Amino acid sequence: MNRARFLKFCFSVRYRRSIPYQLINPVLKFSNGNKIKISGCLFSSLFPTLIVVKALSAEKKRGNNLIIEADTLYDEAKYEELYNLLAPHHESDDPEILWRLARAAFEKCRDIKEDKQKLVYLEDALALVDKALEINETCWAAHKWKAILLDYVWRYKSTKNRIVHSFDVRKHMERAIELNPEDSTSYYLLGEWCFTFADMPWYQRQVAAAIFASPPTSTYEE
């Protein structure tokens, strides 16, 4: 093989797959025994690419391991450990990590007695799922937790605000079901939403009627 032909095809996917090679400075040695000397220019352009690919692969593996560990802790109800595990990843750009951190913050706040302190964790968790959905709108779990957190945040503020955001709560529940019809929790939450508005006390209905021309309603049959 001559140098010109190598330089023309060395980055071809088909060519790379057909002749495995190993790098030996300053010789490129192919598995078929052929050798060719190459300039430092090729090394300088190839190595950064390999380093970036390797770094991305390692980052993905770390993310997968983190998710597996987080899910294990959640299944074991070790919520404090779960939160401490994920909290350092607050600035992550991975929606799968972000919604899990939001879930951990939600579980952590349930052990807090003071409502103001609960609200700090809930609002932070809501911001995390908002970020997850900005990155990937098709993340069904982020939609589910957006619905849960919206409802919890506003129930600590006022009945009026909770009713105002009730349509958004249902919208995110339905979107979660649309994206993942196999998740039974989303169906349960939607059913709970329907039951809440079917069983709404008269004074809350008056508040809803004052806010909306068509306030949120539901039936026991639904």
C-alpha positions as CSV (number, residue, x, y, z in Angstrom):
1,M,0.0,0.0,0.0
2,N,1.5,3.4,-0.9
3,R,1.3,6.6,1.2
4,A,-1.0,8.5,-1.1
5,R,-3.6,5.7,-1.1
6,F,-3.5,5.4,2.6
7,L,-4.0,9.1,3.2
8,K,-7.0,9.1,0.9
9,F,-8.8,6.2,2.6
10,C,-7.5,6.0,6.1
11,F,-10.6,7.7,7.6
12,S,-13.0,5.7,5.5
13,V,-15.3,3.6,7.8
14,R,-15.3,0.8,5.3
15,Y,-11.5,0.9,5.1
16,R,-11.0,1.0,8.9
17,R,-13.2,-2.0,9.4
18,S,-11.6,-4.0,6.6
19,I,-8.0,-3.7,7.9
20,P,-7.6,-3.5,11.6
21,Y,-4.5,-1.6,12.7
22,Q,-2.3,-0.5,15.6
23,L,-0.4,2.7,16.0
24,I,3.4,2.4,16.4
25,N,5.3,5.7,16.3
26,P,6.2,6.6,13.6
27,V,4.9,3.6,11.7
28,L,1.3,2.5,11.1
29,K,1.4,-1.3,11.2
30,F,-1.6,-3.2,9.6
31,S,-2.6,-6.7,10.7
32,N,-1.8,-8.0,7.2
33,G,1.9,-7.2,7.7
34,N,2.1,-4.0,5.6
35,K,3.8,-1.0,7.2
36,I,3.8,2.6,6.3
37,K,5.6,5.6,7.7
38,I,3.4,8.6,8.4
39,S,3.9,12.2,9.4
40,G,3.3,13.7,12.8
41,C,0.4,15.7,11.3
42,L,-1.7,12.5,11.1
43,F,-1.0,11.7,14.8
44,S,-2.0,15.3,15.9
45,S,-5.3,15.1,14.1
46,L,-6.2,11.5,15.1
47,F,-5.3,11.4,18.8
48,P,-7.5,14.3,19.9
49,T,-10.5,12.6,18.2
50,L,-9.7,9.3,19.9
51,I,-9.3,11.0,23.3
52,V,-12.7,12.7,22.9
53,V,-14.5,9.5,21.9
54,K,-12.9,7.6,24.8
55,A,-13.9,10.4,27.2
56,L,-17.5,10.4,26.0
57,S,-17.7,6.7,26.3
58,A,-16.3,6.8,29.9
59,E,-18.8,9.6,30.8
60,K,-21.7,7.6,29.5
61,K,-20.6,4.5,31.4
62,R,-20.3,6.6,34.6
63,G,-23.8,8.0,34.0
64,N,-25.2,4.5,33.5
65,N,-23.6,3.2,36.7
66,L,-24.9,6.2,38.6
67,I,-28.4,5.6,37.4
68,I,-28.2,1.9,38.3
69,E,-27.0,2.7,41.8
70,A,-29.7,5.4,42.2
71,D,-32.5,3.1,41.2
72,T,-31.2,0.5,43.7
73,L,-31.2,2.9,46.5
74,Y,-34.7,4.1,45.6
75,D,-36.0,0.6,45.5
76,E,-34.5,0.0,49.0
77,A,-36.1,3.3,50.2
78,K,-32.7,4.7,51.2
79,Y,-33.7,8.2,50.3
80,E,-31.1,10.1,52.3
81,E,-28.3,8.1,50.6
82,L,-30.0,8.5,47.3
83,Y,-30.1,12.3,47.6
84,N,-26.5,12.5,48.8
85,L,-25.5,10.3,45.8
86,L,-27.2,12.5,43.2
87,A,-26.9,16.0,44.7
88,P,-23.4,16.6,43.3
89,H,-24.9,16.1,39.8
90,H,-27.3,19.1,40.2
91,E,-25.8,20.8,37.1
92,S,-26.0,17.6,34.9
93,D,-27.3,17.8,31.4
94,D,-28.6,14.2,31.5
95,P,-32.4,14.2,31.9
96,E,-32.3,10.7,33.4
97,I,-30.1,12.0,36.2
98,L,-32.1,15.2,36.6
99,W,-35.5,13.7,37.2
100,R,-34.0,11.1,39.5
101,L,-32.5,13.9,41.6
102,A,-35.9,15.6,41.6
103,R,-37.4,12.4,42.8
104,A,-34.8,12.1,45.6
105,A,-35.4,15.7,46.7
106,F,-39.2,15.0,46.8
107,E,-38.6,11.9,49.0
108,K,-36.2,13.8,51.2
109,C,-38.7,16.6,51.8
110,R,-41.3,14.2,53.1
111,D,-39.4,13.8,56.3
112,I,-39.2,17.6,56.9
113,K,-41.8,19.0,59.2
114,E,-41.6,22.7,58.4
115,D,-43.6,23.6,55.3
116,K,-41.3,26.4,54.3
117,Q,-38.3,24.0,54.2
118,K,-40.3,21.4,52.4
119,L,-41.1,24.0,49.7
120,V,-37.4,24.8,49.2
121,Y,-36.8,21.1,48.2
122,L,-40.0,20.9,46.1
123,E,-39.3,24.0,44.1
124,D,-35.7,22.9,43.5
125,A,-37.0,19.5,42.3
126,L,-39.5,21.2,40.0
127,A,-36.7,23.3,38.5
128,L,-34.8,20.1,37.9
129,V,-37.6,18.4,35.9
130,D,-38.2,21.6,34.0
131,K,-34.5,21.5,32.9
132,A,-34.8,17.8,32.1
133,L,-37.8,18.6,29.8
134,E,-36.0,21.5,28.1
135,I,-33.2,19.0,27.2
136,N,-35.6,16.2,26.2
137,E,-39.3,16.8,26.0
138,T,-39.9,13.1,25.4
139,C,-38.6,12.0,28.8
140,W,-41.8,10.4,30.1
141,A,-40.5,10.2,33.7
142,A,-39.8,13.9,33.8
143,H,-43.4,14.6,32.7
144,K,-44.7,12.3,35.5
145,W,-42.6,14.0,38.1
146,K,-43.5,17.4,36.7
147,A,-47.1,16.6,37.4
148,I,-46.4,15.3,40.9
149,L,-44.2,18.3,41.9
150,L,-46.5,20.9,40.4
151,D,-49.4,19.6,42.5
152,Y,-47.2,19.4,45.7
153,V,-45.7,22.9,45.2
154,W,-49.0,24.6,44.8
155,R,-50.8,22.7,47.6
156,Y,-48.3,24.3,50.0
157,K,-49.2,27.8,48.6
158,S,-52.9,28.1,48.1
159,T,-56.0,26.4,46.9
160,K,-56.4,29.0,44.2
161,N,-53.0,28.4,42.8
162,R,-53.4,24.6,43.0
163,I,-56.5,24.9,40.9
164,V,-54.9,27.3,38.5
165,H,-52.2,24.7,37.8
166,S,-54.5,21.7,37.8
167,F,-54.8,21.7,34.0
168,D,-51.0,21.6,33.7
169,V,-50.8,18.7,36.2
170,R,-53.2,16.6,34.1
171,K,-51.5,17.6,30.8
172,H,-48.1,16.2,32.1
173,M,-49.8,13.1,33.4
174,E,-51.4,12.4,30.1
175,R,-48.1,13.1,28.3
176,A,-46.3,10.6,30.5
177,I,-48.9,8.0,29.7
178,E,-48.6,8.8,26.0
179,L,-44.8,8.3,26.0
180,N,-44.9,5.2,28.3
181,P,-48.3,3.4,28.3
182,E,-46.7,0.6,30.4
183,D,-46.2,2.8,33.5
184,S,-49.0,2.0,36.0
185,T,-48.1,4.8,38.3
186,S,-49.0,7.4,35.8
187,Y,-52.5,5.9,35.3
188,Y,-52.9,5.8,39.1
189,L,-51.9,9.5,39.4
190,L,-54.3,10.5,36.6
191,G,-57.1,8.5,38.4
192,E,-56.3,10.3,41.6
193,W,-56.5,13.7,39.8
194,C,-59.9,12.7,38.4
195,F,-61.1,11.6,41.9
196,T,-59.9,14.9,43.4
197,F,-62.0,17.0,41.1
198,A,-65.0,14.6,41.2
199,D,-64.9,14.9,45.0
200,M,-64.1,18.6,45.2
201,P,-65.8,20.4,48.1
202,W,-68.4,23.0,47.1
203,Y,-66.2,26.0,48.3
204,Q,-63.3,24.8,46.1
205,R,-65.7,24.6,43.2
206,Q,-66.7,28.2,43.8
207,V,-63.0,29.2,43.7
208,A,-62.5,27.2,40.5
209,A,-65.6,28.8,38.9
210,A,-64.3,32.3,39.8
211,I,-61.0,31.5,38.1
212,F,-62.1,29.6,35.0
213,A,-64.9,29.9,32.6
214,S,-64.7,26.1,32.4
215,P,-63.1,24.9,35.7
216,P,-61.4,21.5,35.9
217,T,-64.0,18.8,36.5
218,S,-64.1,15.0,36.5
219,T,-66.5,12.2,37.3
220,Y,-66.2,9.0,39.4
221,E,-66.7,7.0,36.2
222,E,-63.8,8.7,34.6
